[in-house]
């Protein structure tokens, strides 16, 4: 057992919170990002056990490959000082098992949890992952009602046959070994000596040791749903063998015996999920999810709220009390919307209408109650808050295309404002702007981006007047939570943006801290003209060409002229200078000092701008001030965990320090926030390649190329991954494709390098001659030429070009520590001296 304040990597142990057959679990502080995590350590005696190591690593790979709000998030997998560890989000709450030991779940809550688990499984199945161990111990319930699926230690990753049962379980329906993991509050479990699945929740095919597919998870979810509804396992026995016989041969008691109020179609859903013949079962979990949602919508319409009696039932206000069989209690919310804490069924009200002589009065009351319930659910978005959102590009309905900056700018401003809340996951601009100009279906968008809510809008500008229509959709049941129309003067634009952001956060039911509220409605300028010029600057910066980037510089400078204290405009200026190097022939020595100056001015005015800290970090990379680079990226992420660019650029920095697990983790986090970004998808492939995990890198980069075959950067890094693996023909093909797409003949140096590595020395020399001829009149990559000479064995020429890299302060110095082509130089004192001068050792 580790002592408090023990440090492993950058995690400081706070307390021990659980243990299982293979590992111990600790509450720890991530000292880099200032957050609490659950840290699972593999027991030392298992470090040499290949099977347990495989399961421990498989657990992490499976969970980290998934991106879904109902699946536990893996932050990092690593090893240090003899410890192997997995760091995950720390989830406060309790498991379904812990909850069931106190009480069964109410009907509406049980269906809601089952639907969330179904959504998580649907995401896993689409990724080719079958969980195989869905049970009450592996579903966490957060206080806000969000369910999280845990334990990917026994997943099926391929189409192999499932493992046969390998040993007996202790008798009884509740294995005490499971209790040891209950207190982990969300850490993925990896217990020793457990067969592929828990006996009481196994599908028949799983129990027989047959091959399994996604339908086995449907069966296990059916068993979990049955137990949540009734408080009793559907399949029991005094021993494991008895349980398996029950699964194979017996039917559980009908729901009506334990839950008389259960709707008939709920029994049909559970029966179909628990069909012993998998051909008769739901064929995929999406169909089960659709049936659950339809049932929940019907119950909402009939009763408005979960009014089935159970101990500790929560009413509409979130207060806990005993459910009552009669009567209603009225209350008025702070926003003056009438709501009802419904504690009786609609059938009761109808009976009362018939029984009372004053039927008209009660009929009016019933109408009022139904209207209030509908109003509550329309305005509050249902019983669970939306904790993730995509703000789709506002449609420009004006006749003038020159006002396009307005619709794009307002969209981006709302994204930035909402992302200030640490409790809300907000999709970045890059991902949502894929849907620009499309009639996108909110539910389909939410499924693709992995969010619960979608905000849409339309803008019409007529002279100095502007009209904006906004709608917030809960994609979980495809209902409109809130909508509004605003008619204002153009000069009121930034006030309007703040108002929309504030109202959206209220309708999302976010419980924001005072600081979050302050950031959400923060006004960066009081000058309406400066704000419009800033929006134009961002509009052109996002176009990502040399010409538009320079236009961005011009508009940001104009905004600063209008308001010299406009910190956000300085941050935009810094972003332009930081990226211009990639899109123009201007030397980095002219651009990065300007980026640094603009970023530092922004931070002098407002030290809480994540964008400015990120740009300043990039400027410090040019200066090789690595300590400041780390500090600025860490600060940016602390200020705004939703800022995908900070995670993306930080990942590249971590590669240069050979901190590969962290680099991969940051790239995955960036991708979670920006799943459709081509450059961030490529960044994850680059991080995997740098860690020499070539197969994973190739898989990731092929996905990126499939997203857009014309994206040259993805082809380039795919070529590097093929090269690292030794697949030289594939590498040459991808390098030539990237050369064609980039239109840069000097990239022939990379092709020459592969020729040299594959033993084709004459072809390599010929390609080298072409590159050297080009280098006299075009900018060739000193790094590529240096590595080519290194592969050819000409160390002196290689170091000549590495010195050129050093003199130019070329960005590619970040790869000196990791590129395999330089392995032959690493023992040379000149290489160590170069790394020392750059500060990479």
N, C-alpha and C positions, 0 to 999 in steps of 0.2 A: 504494500500500500504506500502511495506517495504522500509526502508531507505537503502541507499548505505552503504556497509560494515557490514550490519546485517549478523550474522553467524547462519546458521541452519545446525546442524550436522557438517560436515567438508566443507560446501559450503558457500562462502562469496558472498553476493549479490553485483552485479556490476551495474545493471540497470534493469528497468522494460521494457519488450519488447512486452507484449501482455496480453490479458485477454479474457476469454470466459464466458459462462454461469455458469460454475462450478468452474473455477479456474483462477489464475493469473500466468503469465509466466515471469520468470526473467532470464537474463543472469547472470551466477554465475561462480565463480572460485572454482574448486575442489582443496582445499588447500593441500590435501594429494598427489595428482598426478600432480598438477600444470597444469591443463587443463581447458579450458572453457567448460561449460555445459549449457544446458537449464534446468531450474529447474521449474517444475510446482507444484504449491501449491493449494490444495483443499481449497476453501473458508471456513472460520470458521463456517458459518451458516449451511454448509452441513455435518459437522462432525457427526451429529446425524441422518442424513437421510440415512437409510439403502440402499435404491435403488441407490442413488448417490454414496455412498461408494462402492457398488458392482460394478458399472460401472467404477469407478476410478481404483479399484483394477483389474478388468477384463482387462481393457486397458493395464495396465502394464504387467500382466501375459501373455497376448496374444503376445504382441510385444517382450517381453523378451524370449519367448519360440522359437523365430525364429532367424535363423542365415543366413543372406543373404546380400550381398553388396548393394542391392537396398531397404533394409528395415531399418528403423531407429533403432539405437542401444540403448537399455535401459541399463544404467549403474547401477542404484540402485533404489529401492523403500523403503521408510522408513517413520518414524514418529519421531518427536522430539518437545518437548515443545508445544504440541497441534497442530503442523503442520503435515499434511500428504503430502508427496511429491514424485514426480517421477523425477529422474535425467536422462537425455538423452544426447546423443551427440548433440553438437551445430552445426547446418548446416548453413553455409553461402550460400545465394542464394536467389531465389524467387520461389513462387509457380507457377504452370502452370496458375492459375487464374490471378496472377499479370502480368505474361507474356502476356496472351491473352488480357488484357486490353490495352496493348500497340500495339500488333501486333499478327497476327496468326503465327504459326510455319511453317517453310519451310517443304516441303514434306519429305525429308530425315530425318530431325530432328524429326518431328512428329512421323515417323515410328520408329526411334531409341528410343524415349521416351516410346512409346507404347510397344516396345519389352522389355525394361527394367522393366516396370511395370508388364508385363506378366510374366517375369521371377520371380519377387518378389511374385506374386500371386501363381505361380506354387509351389514355396517353401512353402508358407502358406497352400495351399491346401493339400500338402503332409503331413503336420503336423496336418491336420484335422481342419484347421481354415479357415472360409469364412469371408472375410473382410466386405462386405455388404455396403460399403460407399465410393467406388472409385469415385472421382470427382476431378476437377482441384485444389480445395483448399487442397487436401490431397496428392498431388504429388509435391515435392520440386525439383527444378532444380539447381544443383550446378554449379559454373562457369566453371568447367572442363567437363560439360556435363553429369555427373552422376545424375540419377534420384533416389529419395528416396520416398518410400511410407510411409505415416504417418497414424495416427488415427486408432488405433485398439480398440476404445472405444465401438463400436457397433458390434463386431465380433460375429459370430455364432460358438460356441465352441462344441456344441453337435448336435445331430440329432433331436432336438425339433422343433416344429413349430415356425416359425418366429412370432415375436410380431405383433399384428395388429396396424394399424395407431392409434396413441393415442392423436392426437391433431393437429389443423390446423397450417400451416406455414404462415408467412407473405406473402402477394401477391407479385408477381414479380419473375423473374428468378434468381435474385441475392440477396440472403438474406443478409442484412447488418450485421447480427450477425456473419456471417462467416468471415467478414472482420476483426473482432477483433482478430481472431486467425491467420490471414495471417502473421502478423509480428513476430510470434514465431520462424520463421526460423527453422522449423523442429520438434518442439515439438508435440507429439501426442495430438490431441484435444479431449476434453470430454465435449461437450456443453450440457447444460440443455435443456429439453423440445424439444429434437430433436427425431423424429421417427427413426426407424431402417433403415437409409439410407436417402439420399437427394433426393427430389421428381424428379428433372430433370434427374437423372441418375439411377433411380430405374428400376429393371426388372419388367415385367408385373406380375410375380408371387409375387414379393415383394410388389408391389403396391396393390395387392388384399389381402395381408396378408396371403398368402399361405406359406407352408413350402418351404424353399429355400435350395439350395446346391451350389456347386462351379460354376454352370452355371449362377448364378445371377451376379457374378463378371465378367464373360465373357461379359454379356450384358452391364454392367456399363463401362467396359473398351472400348467396342465398341462405346458407347456414348462419352466417353472422347476422343477417337481417332478421331471421326467425328468432334468434336469441335476444336481440335488442327489443323486439316487439313483445316477446313472451316472458323474458327473464330466464328461460330454460334452453339448454342445448337441444337441438333436434335429434342428435344421435349420441346415445350414452352407452355406458357399459362398465362393468367392474374391472375390466382389463382392456388392453389395446385390442386383443383379438375380438372381444365382445363388441367393442366400438366398431371395428371394421365389419363384423357381421351385420350390425345394425345399419351401417351405411349401405351395404350391398343388398340387403334383403328386406328392410323394414321401412315403413313410412312414418314420419313424425306425426304426433297428434295434430289435428286441424287447428288452425289459428283460433277459430271460434271458441274452442274449449278454454283457452287462456285469455282470449281477447274478444269478448262477445261483440264489441262495437266495431270490429274490423270489417271494412267494406268487402263485399264478395270478390271484387276483382283484385284485391290485395292477396287473397288466398291463391288466386289463379297465377299471379306474378311469382309468388314464392314457390308454388308447386312446379311451375315451369323451370325456375332457376335450379330447383333441387331434383330435376328429372335424372333418374339413374342412367338412362340411355342418353348419351351426350347428343345424339342426333335429334332427340326430342327436347333438348334443353335450348335456352337462348343460344343462338349460334355466334353471337358476339355481344360484348358487354354494352355496346352502344344501344342495342335494341332494348336491353333491360333498363338502361338509363332513361330511354324515351318513355317506357311504360311507367316508371317511377315518377317522372316529371308530370306526365299526364294525370296520374292519380293525385299528386300533390296539388296541381292546379284545380282539380275538381273539388278537393277537400277545402281549398282556400275559398272557392266560390260558395260552397255550401255553408261553411262555418266561419270563414274569415281568419280564424286562428286555430291553433291546436287546442281543442277543448275537450279532449279525451282525458278523463281523470287519472292522475298519478301523483304520487307524493312529490312536493317541490316543483310543481309545474310553474313555468315562467309565463307571466302575462305579457301583454303588448308593450308595457313599459320596461320590461326586463326585471321586474321585482318578483321575488320568489314567495310563493304562498301555497296553501292547499287549494286544489281545484274544488269548485262547488257545483252542486247539481242544479241549482236554480239561481236566478237573479242576474243582474248585470250591474256593472259599475262604470259610470261615465267620468271622463276627465278631459281637460283641455290642455293641449301641449303649449309650450312657450310660444310657438309660432301661430297659435290660435286655430290650429286645425283640429277639429273634433275627432277624438279617437275613442274606442271602446275596448275595455278589457273584457272580452267575451268569455264567460265562464259556463255557458250552457249551450246546448245544441240548437240549431235552427228548428229541429223537430219540436223541441220544448216550446219555443215561441209560437209555433203554429197551433200546438195543443192549447196554449193559453188563450190564443185568439178565439178559438172555438168555445172555450169554457167560459170566458168572460162575456158579459152582456155588452160591455163597451168595446166591441170588436173593432170599431172604426179607429178608436184611439190607439189600441194596440197595433193595429195594422199600420198606422202612421209611425208608431215607434219602431216597428220592424223595418219600415222603409228607411227611417233615419239611421238605424243601426247598420243596415246593409250599406248605405251610402257612406257612413263613417268608416266602415271596415275597408271598403274599396278605396276611399280617399287615403287611408293610412298606408295601404300597400302600394298605391300609386305613387305617393309622395315619399315614402320612406324606403322603398325598394325591398320590402319583405322583411323576414325575421333575421336575416344575416347581412351584415354590411358588405359592400363591395370593396375588396382590398386590393384590386388590381384593375387598371383601366387603360384603354387606348383612346387617345383623342384623334379622331380621323380628320384629315385635312378639310377645313371648312370650304364649302363650295362657293366660288365666286359667281354670283348670279347677275353681276353688273354687265352692262354691254361693253364696258371699257376694259380691255385686257391689261392696261397699264395699272389697274388696281389689284392685280394678282398678288402683289407684295402684301396687300392688306390681309387677304384670306390666309396666306401662308404665314405671315408674321403673327397674326392673332393666334393661330393654331400653335405655333412654336412657343409663344409667350405663355399660353395656357399650360402647355406641357411643362415648361420650366417652373411655373408657379406651383402646379400640383405636385411636381416631383420634389418639392421642398419638404413634403411630409414624409417622415421616415416610416410611417405606417401604411403607405400606399405605394404599390408598385406601378410605375407609369412607363408605358412603352415609349421608346425614344423616337425622335423625328424620323430617323432613317427607315425604321420599320413601318410606321404608319403612312408615310408618304408614298409607299408602294400603291396605296389605294386612291391616290389623287386622281380625280376625274372619273372615278368608277362609281356605279351604284352598288356599293358594297353591302352585303347582307351582314348585319351586326353579329348574328350568331356564328356565321362562318368566319368572320374576322376574329372574333373572340377565341374560337377554337384554334385557329392558326397561330395566334399570338399568345395563347395561354393566359387570357385575362377574363375577369368576370363582367366588367362593364365596358361600354363603348359610348363615347360622347361624339355626337355629330352636330354640324352647324351649317347654316347658309348665310351669306352676306350679300346685301344689296346696297350699293352706294349711289346716291343721286346728289351730285354737287357736294355740298358740305353736310348732307344728311346721310346717316347710315342706319340700316335695319339689319338686325341679326336674329335668326331663329336658332335655338339650341335645344337638343334633346339628349337625355341620358337614358341609355338602354341597359337593363339587366339581362345579359346574354344567357344567364342560366335558365331563364324561362321565357326569354324573348319579350319581356314587358317593358313599357316605357315607365321609368321611375319618375322622371321629371322633364318638363319642357317649359320654355319661356321665349317670349319675343321682346326684343329691346329696340326702341327707336330713339336714337340720340344724334347729337351733332358729332362730326368727326373729331372735334377738339376734345370730346369727352372719351376718346377711345381707351386711354389707359385706365381711366376710372371704371369704364365698362368691363375691361378685362379682369380687374380685381373683383368686381361684383360677381361676374360669372364664376370665377375660381372659388370664391367664398361660398356661393350657393351650391356649386357642385359638391364641394367638400361636405356641406351640411346634408345634402341628399344621399351622399355616400355613407352617412352615419359614422364618419370618422371622429374618434375622440382625440382631438388634437391638443397637444401641449400649448402653453402660452407662446412659446418660442416658435412652434410650427405655425400657429395662427398668424403670428407676426410676419413670418417669412412668406406665408401663402398670399397675403395681401400687400406685400412690400411694394412700395412705389419708388422706383429708381430715379425718376425725374419728374419734375412738375411742369415740364415744357412739352406741350403736345407736339410741336413741330420736331423737337429732338427725338421724341418717341417714334414718330413716323419715319424719320431718317434712319433711326436704329433698325426698324423693321426692314427697310430697304437694304441696309447693309447686310443683315442676316440672310435676306432673300438671295442676294448675289453671292455671298460667301458659300452658301449651300450648293451653288451651281458647280463648284469645284473645277473651274478652268482658270488659266492665268488671267484672261481678260476680266472675267466676272469677279475674281478675287481682288483685282485692282479696283474694280468698281466698289466692292465692299469697303476697301480702305478709304475711298473717297467719301462714301456715305457716312461711315463711322466718324471720320474727321469733321464732316459737316454737323453731325449730331453733337460732337464735343464742342464745336464753335457755338452752338445754340445753348448748350449747358456744360460748361467746363467741369462741373462736378458729377457728370454722368458716368458712374463707375462701369456700368454694363457696356457702354459704348467703348470704353478703353479695353474691356475684356474682349469685345468683338474685334477690335483692331489688333490685339495680341494674337488672336486666333488666326487672323488673315496672314500676318507676318510669319507665324509658326508653320503654316502649311504652304506658303508661297514657294518655298524651296523645292517642294515636290512637283510643282506645276509650272515652274519657270526656270530659265537658265541663270537667274540671279544667284550669285554665290551666297552660301550660308552665312559667311562673315558679315554680309551687309544686312541680312534679314533677322537673324536671331537677336542681335542687340536691340533692334527695334521692338521685337516681340517682348523681350524682357522689360524694356522701359515702359511699354504700354501696360503690361501685366502688373508691374510694380505700382504704377500710378493708379490702376484700378483698385489694388489692394490697399493703397494709402487712403482711398476714399471709402472703401468697404471691404473689410478683411474677410467677409463671409461669402465671397463669390467663388463657388467651386470651379467655374470656368476659368477664372483668372489664375487660381492656384495651379490648375492643370497646364495652362499655357506657360506659366512661369517654370513649372517643372521641365517642360520641353526645352525652354531656353537654357536652363541650368545643365541639361544634358549636353548641349553644345559646348558649355564651359567645362564639362566633365566634373562638375561639382556634385558628385553622386549622393553625398549626404543630404544636400538640399533637395535634390531630385526626389529622393525617398520621402523626405518630410513634406514636400509640396503635394505629391500624389496622395499620401496618406491623409493629409489635411483636406484635400478636395473630396475624397471618398467619405470622410467623416461628416463633412458639411452636407453632401448630397449623395447618398448611396445609390440614387437612381441615375446618376450621370454616367452613362455608358462609356463615353469617350475617356473618362478618367480611368476606369477599369481597363480599357483597351490599351491605352498608352502605358499604363503602369505594368501591364503584362509584358510589353516589349522591354521595358527597363529591367524587369526581373529576369528575363532571359539573359541579359548581359551579365548578371550577377550569378548565373548558373543556379538560380532558385526556381527550378523547373516546375515543381508541384504547385508553387504559389502562382507562377506565371500561367499555368494551365487553369488554375482555379479562377484567377482574375479574368482570363479570356472567356471562361464559361459564364461568369457573372455578367460580363459585358454582353454576351450573346443572349442571356436570359432577358436582359433589358432591351435588346435590339436584335431579335432573332432573324430578321430579314436583311440585315446589313451585310453586304458582300464582303466589305473590308474586315468586319469583325469575325465573320465566319472564316475568312482567310487567316486572321490573327490566331484563332484557335488551332488551325492546321499548322501554322508556323511554330507555335509553342510546343505542340506535340512533336514536330520534326526536330526542333532544337533539343528536346529531351531524348531524341533518337528512338522515339516510339513511332517508327516509320509506318507500320500498317495502319495504326490509328490515324496518323496524319494523312495518309493517302485516302482513307475512307472519308474523313472530314472534308478534304479539299475536293474530292470528286463530287460530294454533295454540293459544294459551293459552285463548282463548274456547272453542275446540272441546273442550279438556280439561274445562272446567266453565263452561257458558253463564251460570251464576248468579254468577260472580265479577265483582263490580262494578268492581274496580280495573282489570281487563284491559279492560273496555269503555271506561272513562274514558281510559286511555292510547291505546287504539285510536282514540278520537275525536280526541285531540290529534294523532295521526299523520296521520289523514285531513285534519284542519284544516291542518296544515303543508303537505300536498301540494296543497291547494286543492280537495279533494273535500268541499265544504261540506255537501251533503245527507247524505253518509255520516257526516260528523262530527256533525251534528245528531241523526241517528238513534242513534248510539252514546252521545252525551252524555245523551240522554233515557232510554236504556236504563240507563245507570249511575245517573242520577237516581232512576229507579224502584227499582233494586236497593238503592241506598244509603238511600232513603227520606228524602233531604235536599233540600227544596225550594229551599234557598238556592243549590244548584248550578245553578239556572236562569241564573246569571250567565255560566256557560260557554257555554250555548246562545245567550244574547244576544250574546256576543262573536262567535260564528260568523255570526249574522245581520248584525252590523256589517261583518265582513270580506267577506261576500258581497254587500254593497251594499243589504241590506234594513234600512235605517236605522230606519224606523218600527217594524218588528217588534222591532228591537234596543232602541229606547227604551221600548217597552211592556214588554218583558221586564225591562229595567233598573228600571222603576218597581216591578214586582212584587218584585224582589230588594231594592230599597231599603226597601220596606215590611216585608219579612221581617227585614232587618238590624236593625231597631229592637227586635225581640223574639227573634230567633234569631241565632246566630253565623253570619255570612256570611263567605265567603273574601275577605279584603282583597286578596289577589293577583288573584283573578278579576275583582273590580270595578275594580281599578287597570288591568289589561290591557284591560278593556272600554272604559274611558275613553280609554286610549291609542289603541285602534283607532278610536274615534269622533273622535279628533283633539283632545280636551279635555285638554291636557297638565296644566293646573293641577289639575284634579280627579284626574287620574291620580297626580300626585305627592302629593296629600293622602292618598290611600289607600296609596301606597307608604310614606309616613311612618308610617301606622298599622301597616303590616307591620313596619316597623323598630321601633316602640315596643313591639309585642307580642313581638318576637323570634320572629316566625312562621317555621315550618319552610320555607315557600315562598321564603324569601330565596335558597335554593340555586339557584333557577331564574332569578334576575334576569339572570344572565350569558348565558342560553341561549334564553329564550322568544322566538320570532320576533315575537310581538305587541308586544313592547317595542322593536322595532328603531327605531320612529319617535322614541323618547325618548333614544337612545344619544348623540346629538350635543348634548343639552342639558347644560349644566354641573351642573345639579341631579342628574342621573343619575350623573355621574362622582363627585360629592361623596357620594352615597348609597353607591355601591360602595366608596369609600374608607373611609367610616365603618364599614362592615360588614367590611372587610378583604378584599374580593373582587378587588382590583387590587393 
